[in-house]
């Protein structure tokens, strides 16, 4: 039963986030919208994702790990090692298949809007060499595989925790996939081809969930440490990539909107957790 729940949740987080991103783009949340409108909508999604990730890490994953009875010193040491590991992984992926795609939009260039979708991929949605699309898909697949393992770890600890983790992954993958779809539409010249390719990358998430379930089942004594590693991933993505994109000079209304969407992400996780409980 747990395995079935993991597979369903990872399908929703992996492929569901791609389709949801495509739907938002059709509604004007993508590169077809005016630069200012697109920028504000992207800020809202990033704020929502940051709130969901931070809430899941600090209010659910870390407390669950600490309640296991494992030593707090060892768990926080694992958190530190995890943060450093994801920083190094980020640097390594940028080195091996970095794909910075700059907007042709002068307005965004002048204001330095580098829209990083999340911790492992930099997307500024602009014309890219055709080979760049494969770099996007490779990096996407690696990250989706990791997401699947993290979701499986959470489900193994507590199905409610697994649902919360899957929701947080879905929330931060949506703005990322909007970037992927924008880039691949330019490299492939077809919306349908871009959707199929990114969906295939998202389909790696259930594979990560299956392997994560198999792995954690055999290393159940180390489950608290898996949860801490999941926390470190969420914290790194939120603090190193999502929130820095929100550090822009904005008017009072836009700033309040950012905060509101951030709080909405936190509240969304809290509601899902309560309902699942």
PyMOL commands that set and color helices and strands:
alter all, ss='L'
color gray80, all
select helices_A, chain A and resi 2-29+35-66+72-97+106-110+132-157+159-188+191-202+204-218+220-246+252-276
alter helices_A, ss='H'
color red, helices_A
select strands_A, chain A and resi 116-118+121-122
alter strands_A, ss='S'
color yellow, strands_A
deselect
rebuild
show_as cartoon
